[in-house]
Amino acid sequence: MNTVREIMRTELVTVVPDMSVHDLAKLLADLGISGAPVVDVDGEVLGVVSMTDVIRLAAGEVDIGVAPRPLVAGEFSLEAPPEDEYEEEQDVVDYFQNAHAPPVTPRPAGGEAGGSEAAGRGLDQYDVREIMTPANFHIHPDSDLRELATFLLRGRIHRALVMEDDHLVGIVTTVDLLRTMAEPSEVL
C-alpha cells in the first residue's frame, strides 16, 4: 500500500503572513493551486490559507479586526469521531479543536463595486494574516493512503500538511490522492 511520502509534493509554495491578499490571489491563480501553508521567517507553520479564504473576504464574510485565534496543531489520529458526529458546516479548526469560531462581521472590501480591478484594489487592504486559518493539522509521511483519505474527509479539507520531526516536508491534496486512486493497480 502506498504512503503519503510516495504521493506528496515536496516542492512547496508557502506564503508569509504579511503578503497582501491581492498578491496571494494572483499567486494562487498564476500557479493554479488552491491554497498554501503560511510560514514565518524561520519556516515555522503558522496556518493555512486557501482560495476559499480569499472568496470569503470578497463576500464580506471574514471577521477583520478580531484577534486571530491561536494556532491549533496536532497530528491526525484515527481516534477522531466519525463524520456523523459533527455538524456539516464545521471547518477543520472546529472539528479538531471542538470550539466554534467567533461570529462573522462583514466588512466591505473597499473600492468601487463591480469589475476585477476594483476587487483587486480592495484586496490590497488586507494581508494573509487576517484571513488565514491558524491551524497546523498534519499527517505523517509514513501514513497510508487510507489514513490520508480519512483525514481529508473528516476534516472536510482539500490539502494536508505533511510534517516530520516538527518540519514541513510536503503537502498532499485531494487531487494527488485521486490521481493515485485512478491508477489501474491502486487499491486503498
N, C-alpha and C positions, 0 to 999 in steps of 0.2 A: 504494500500500500504506500502511496506517495505521502510525503510530508510537506508541510508548509515551506520548508527550506528549498525544496525542489521546484516550487512554482512562484515563490515570492520574487518581487523586483528588488534588486539591491542598488540600482541607480536611482536614488531618491531625489524628489523635488520637495524641498522644505521651504517654508516661509518664516519670516520674522514677525513678531507681534506689532511692530510699528510700520509695517508695509501698509500702504493705503488700500482700501477695499477696491478702488478702481484698478490699481496695479495688480491686485490679486485676481480680479475678474479677467483682466487681459491675459495674465499668465495662464490661468486655467483654460481659457478659450484657445489661446495660441498653442498650448501643449496638448489640448484635447483630453484633459484629465478632470476629474470631478471633485478633487479635494487634495489636501496636503497636510502633513504634520506641521505644527507651529513649534519652532525651537528657539532657544535663546542663543546668545553669542557663544556659549560653551557647548552647544549642540544638545542641551537637555530639553526633552519634550515638555512643552507647556500645555499642549492641547492639539486639537484638530480643527480644521476649517474646511468647509465644502461649498460647492456652488449653491446648495440649498440655503446656507447661511447668507450668501450674497442676495439671493432672491427674497429671503425673509426681510432683509434690510430694505430692499427696494419696495417691498409691500408694506413697510412700516410696522413690521411685527418683531422688531428687536428692541429690547429694553436698554436703551443707551443711557448712560449716566448712573446706572446702578452698579455698585461694587461687584466685580466679577466673582462668580462662585469659585471656591478654592479648587485646586487641581484634585481630581479624583483619579486614583490609579489602582490598578490591580490586574493580575493575570487571569485569563479566562479559566473557569472551572466548570466541569460538568455537573457540579453540585447546584448550579443556578436553577431557579424554579422553572418548570415547564412553561411554554408560551402562553397557555390559557390562564396562568396565574398573575398576569399583569395586563394593564389596560392597553388597548391597541394604540392609543395616542402617545404613550410614553416614549421619551427619547432614551438614548443609551445611558445618559447620566442618571435619569430617574430609575432605570432598570437596575443598574448596578449599585446605586447609592441608596435606593429606596427613599428618595427625597423628591420633592416637587420643585420645579423651577419657579422663580418669582413671577408674578403676573406680568404679562407683556403690556407695555405702554408704548403705543405707536408714536413715532417721531418722524416728521417729514424729512425726506432725504435731501431737501434743498433743491435749488434750481427751478426752472420752469417745467411745467408738466408737458409731457409728450416729447418724443424724439430721444434717440440713444445718446446724443451729445449732452443733453440736459441731465440725463440719468448718470452719465459718466462724471460730469462735474459734481453732482451731488455725492457720488461715491467717494470722491477725493476728500470729503469732510470727515471720513471715518477711517479707522485703521483696523487691522485684523484682530487686535486685542479686544476690540469692542464686540465682535461678532463670533469669535471662535468658541468652541466648546472646550472648557478647561478640563479635559479628560484624557487619560492615557490608559485606556483599556487595551490590553495587548495579548498576543498569543505567542507562545514559544515556537521557534523554528522547527523543533522536532515533533510538534503536534501533528497528528494525522489529519487528513482532509475531512474526515467525518467530524472531528472536533472543530475544525475551521468552519464547516458548514453550519454546525450548531451554534457557534459563536456569532456568526454573521446573522443568522436567523433570529436568535433570541435577543440580540442587541438591536435588531432592526437597523443594521448599518451596512454599508457597501464597501468598507475598507477596514482592514485590521492592521494595526501597527505590529511589527514583529520585533520583539525585544529579546536580547540575550545578554545576561550579565549586566543588566541595567543600561544597555546601549541599544539604540535604534539600529537594527541591522537590515530592515527591509519593510516592505509594505505588500500586502496582498489584497486583491479586490474580488468582488463577486464575479467580475468578468474573467479574472485569472482562474478562479475555481471553475467557472462554466467552461472555459476553453479546455481545461484538463478533463472535465467530465465528458466533453464531446469527443475525446479521443477514443477510437474503437476499442481499445483494450482496458480502458479505465473503469474500475468499479470501486465505489467508496467502501 
